[in-house]
Amino acid sequence: MFLVGLAFFLYGMNAMSSGLEKLAGGKMEKTLKKMTSNPLKAMGLGMGITAVIQSSSAMTVMLVGLVNSGIMALSQSIGVIMGSNIGTTVTAWILTLTGIESDPSNPMNFWITLCKPTTFSPILAIIGIFMIMVSKKPKRRDIGGIMVAFAVLMYGMDFMGDAVKVVQKANPEIFTSMFAMLSNPLLGVLVGAIVTAVIQSSSASVGILQTVAATGGMTYAMAIPIIFGQNIGTCVTSLISSIGANKNAKRVVVVHFAFNLIGTTIFMVLYFLLYGVLNDVLFSQSIDQIGIATVHTVFNICTTVLLLPLSGLLEKLAKAVVREGAKERPVGYLDERLLQTPSVAIVESKRQIVKMAELARDTLFGAIGMLKDYDEKKAEAIIAGEDAIDIYEDTIGSYLVKLSAAQLSEHDAAEISKLLLSIGDFERLGDHALNILHAAQEMKEKNLTFSDEAKRELQSVTAAMNEIIRITVDSFDRSDLKLAAKVEPLEQVIDGLIATMNARHIERLKAGKCTIELGFILADVLNNCQRASDHCSNIAVCLIQTKRDAFETHSYLNKVKTSGQSGFVETFNHYAATYVLPEE
């Protein structure tokens, strides 16, 4: 019965944590963007996120991934670690609800009974199941899942409590011997650390301790060292997650372990010093669930208050312990630890795609410039850039596919769809840059040059190309829909310029002013420019349509072009006046 209760409890806690994390989604992303080096703000962030996702272990694993990916600095993570230790105490206070006792003679008996988990958990479960089965909105279904998970968690806690009472009644000597063994404080620290390390959750470990304390045979002297040990045991999860990480990520684990170890050491010394004075007043008294939650909270708050001013020393200690050199990250590196926190993984994925986009922009700019002034070193850089863009696409694409299999909020699912659609278009920009470079190389090898008229016309087209690539990358980076709306009108202008250039080229061929060989090269260059501008349009439309929860690209474009929207027409006229082919 105890094991069934433990299974329900752990499953409920895991499901509730995952559901809350999924529900937080975009909010967590925005909060992380506001992260500063201010230790107090970092501590508040760690406390808030941990209280929301109900897991300091998940928070620390997330930190290892963030630091490993370069999103956060080691100094920023220290305050978050301290705050997460305080945030995790919320769970212990929620679990104290299982210890509520009612008295029929008490006028408040009805309300007290209503606060007991056995009373309200079935109601929560029924409401939650109803929301899951009936609601069409993913957010409401997620809330329903959280409510069901909470009910399962509470019933698991209740099952464990009932099982302990049965054992205590049938074999009281078992608890007598167990409590006698736990009277050794150092053994209590060890037991707390081992149990927490095995189940990899300090919240669950505290819940089990609260269940045992409900028997009434555990004293403050027995429970306090166990609570201290639980804080050390929770470091195992982050230690495992740091395997294969870079030096800064490993330093996060060192800070986490040092923080809890130093706090435990300080308070164990105080424990021994005050034992004689407070034994009769406090230590020998029986502890209940509220007492455990109080000790857990006070310990973590006091440890944070003591060590927060020493954040710099903890950072120096971590750097002294972890000295090995950092390995160079491969192109498009994404830390799989972040897959456990989809909203954060999406932020990092977009950060890498922005790097890919900027590289595609620079590569295309460079290739277009080679038509005017060819340089062998620049050509090698363009080829290397296109290779890197291909690696970006493979790495990010595989990562996003893995990420799409996770439990996602509606917002996060839309973001992943947008990113997956965008990386293919950015990769194609690199391909077109390489094609334009090959055209420039052919002209260099054959000592060919365009006519003066063709050069002037090509200059107008390439200027428009530089503009459309720039605003495409900027709009993607900043998620700027107003800027993205300028891409399609400019793409239409470029199509018109290229159509006019092709017509003029045919006239020059007829007049004998241009050769057929140069005509093929020019047609190839113009074709690649047109295709590149099409991919810019795809990216911009994807940004706009994702925001509207739609992916009908062709219908959107047809509507924009045929409806005569004032914004589209004005932007088109502006670019048409800006980028004009010179008179023949």
Secondary structure, 3 states (H helix, E strand, C coil): CHHHHHHHHHHHHHHHHHHHHHHHHHHHHHHHHCCCCCHHHHHHHHHHHHHHHCCHHHHHHHHHHHHHHCCCCHHHHHHHHHHHHHHCHHHHHHHHHHHCCCCCCCCCHHHHHHCCHHHHHHHHHHHHHHHHHHCCCHHHHHHHHHHHHHHHHHHHHHHHHHHHHHHHHHCHHHHHHHHHHCCCHHHHHHHHHHHHHHHCCHHHHHHHHHHHHCCCCCEHHHHHHHHHHHHHHCHHHHHHHCCCCCHHHHHHHHHHHHHHHHHHHHHHHHHHHHHHHHHHHHHCCECCHHHHHHHHHHHHHHHHHHHHHHHHHHHHHHHHHCCCCCCCCCCCCCCHHHHHCHHHHHHHHHHHHHHHHHHHHHHHHHHHHHCCCCCHHHHHHHHHHHHHHHHHHHHHHHHHHHHHCCCCCHHHHHHHHHHHHHHHHHHHHHHHHHHHHHHHHHHHHCCCCCCHHHHHHHHHHHHHHHHHHHHHHHHHHHCCHHHHCCHHHHHHHHHHHHHHHHHHHHHHHHCCCCCHHHHHHHHHHHHHHHHHHHHHHHHHHHHHHHHCCCCCHHHHHHHHHHHCCHHHHHHHHHHHHHCCCCCC
